[in-house]
Amino acid sequence: MVLDVLKPHHPSIVELSQKLSVLKGVAGVNLSLYEVDQQTENIKITIEGENLDYEEIKESIDNLGAVIHSVDEIAAGKQLVEEVETLQDR
């Protein structure tokens, strides 16, 4: 699951990653900071695991004062499907 998130400067991405990493089903979390302005930060959150509960993840993010802008990627099922390049991608 890849999320585009807007958050205030506090809590830090370290604190946010720690909070998300202990949620049920989460095997790993990666947070990347890609834009900073005077009051907010835009981050990409990548979460891997089995049976991830989107509502629980969203609630944890909301409780820390952040908001999910979009779900940019999601994978589900018994087998992961690799993305392939199509004519539209060229």
Secondary structure as a PSIPRED ss2 file (coil, helix, strand):
# PSIPRED VFORMAT (PSIPRED V4.0)

   1 M C   1.000  0.000  0.000
   2 V E   0.000  0.000  1.000
   3 L E   0.000  0.000  1.000
   4 D E   0.000  0.000  1.000
   5 V E   0.000  0.000  1.000
   6 L E   0.000  0.000  1.000
   7 K E   0.000  0.000  1.000
   8 P E   0.000  0.000  1.000
   9 H C   1.000  0.000  0.000
  10 H C   1.000  0.000  0.000
  11 P C   1.000  0.000  0.000
  12 S C   1.000  0.000  0.000
  13 I H   0.000  1.000  0.000
  14 V H   0.000  1.000  0.000
  15 E H   0.000  1.000  0.000
  16 L H   0.000  1.000  0.000
  17 S H   0.000  1.000  0.000
  18 Q H   0.000  1.000  0.000
  19 K H   0.000  1.000  0.000
  20 L H   0.000  1.000  0.000
  21 S H   0.000  1.000  0.000
  22 V C   1.000  0.000  0.000
  23 L C   1.000  0.000  0.000
  24 K C   1.000  0.000  0.000
  25 G C   1.000  0.000  0.000
  26 V E   0.000  0.000  1.000
  27 A E   0.000  0.000  1.000
  28 G E   0.000  0.000  1.000
  29 V E   0.000  0.000  1.000
  30 N E   0.000  0.000  1.000
  31 L E   0.000  0.000  1.000
  32 S E   0.000  0.000  1.000
  33 L E   0.000  0.000  1.000
  34 Y E   0.000  0.000  1.000
  35 E E   0.000  0.000  1.000
  36 V E   0.000  0.000  1.000
  37 D C   1.000  0.000  0.000
  38 Q C   1.000  0.000  0.000
  39 Q C   1.000  0.000  0.000
  40 T E   0.000  0.000  1.000
  41 E E   0.000  0.000  1.000
  42 N E   0.000  0.000  1.000
  43 I E   0.000  0.000  1.000
  44 K E   0.000  0.000  1.000
  45 I E   0.000  0.000  1.000
  46 T E   0.000  0.000  1.000
  47 I E   0.000  0.000  1.000
  48 E E   0.000  0.000  1.000
  49 G E   0.000  0.000  1.000
  50 E C   1.000  0.000  0.000
  51 N C   1.000  0.000  0.000
  52 L C   1.000  0.000  0.000
  53 D C   1.000  0.000  0.000
  54 Y H   0.000  1.000  0.000
  55 E H   0.000  1.000  0.000
  56 E H   0.000  1.000  0.000
  57 I H   0.000  1.000  0.000
  58 K H   0.000  1.000  0.000
  59 E H   0.000  1.000  0.000
  60 S H   0.000  1.000  0.000
  61 I H   0.000  1.000  0.000
  62 D H   0.000  1.000  0.000
  63 N H   0.000  1.000  0.000
  64 L C   1.000  0.000  0.000
  65 G C   1.000  0.000  0.000
  66 A C   1.000  0.000  0.000
  67 V E   0.000  0.000  1.000
  68 I E   0.000  0.000  1.000
  69 H E   0.000  0.000  1.000
  70 S E   0.000  0.000  1.000
  71 V E   0.000  0.000  1.000
  72 D E   0.000  0.000  1.000
  73 E E   0.000  0.000  1.000
  74 I C   1.000  0.000  0.000
  75 A C   1.000  0.000  0.000
  76 A C   1.000  0.000  0.000
  77 G C   1.000  0.000  0.000
  78 K C   1.000  0.000  0.000
  79 Q C   1.000  0.000  0.000
  80 L C   1.000  0.000  0.000
  81 V C   1.000  0.000  0.000
  82 E C   1.000  0.000  0.000
  83 E C   1.000  0.000  0.000
  84 V C   1.000  0.000  0.000
  85 E C   1.000  0.000  0.000
  86 T C   1.000  0.000  0.000
  87 L H   0.000  1.000  0.000
  88 Q H   0.000  1.000  0.000
  89 D H   0.000  1.000  0.000
  90 R C   1.000  0.000  0.000
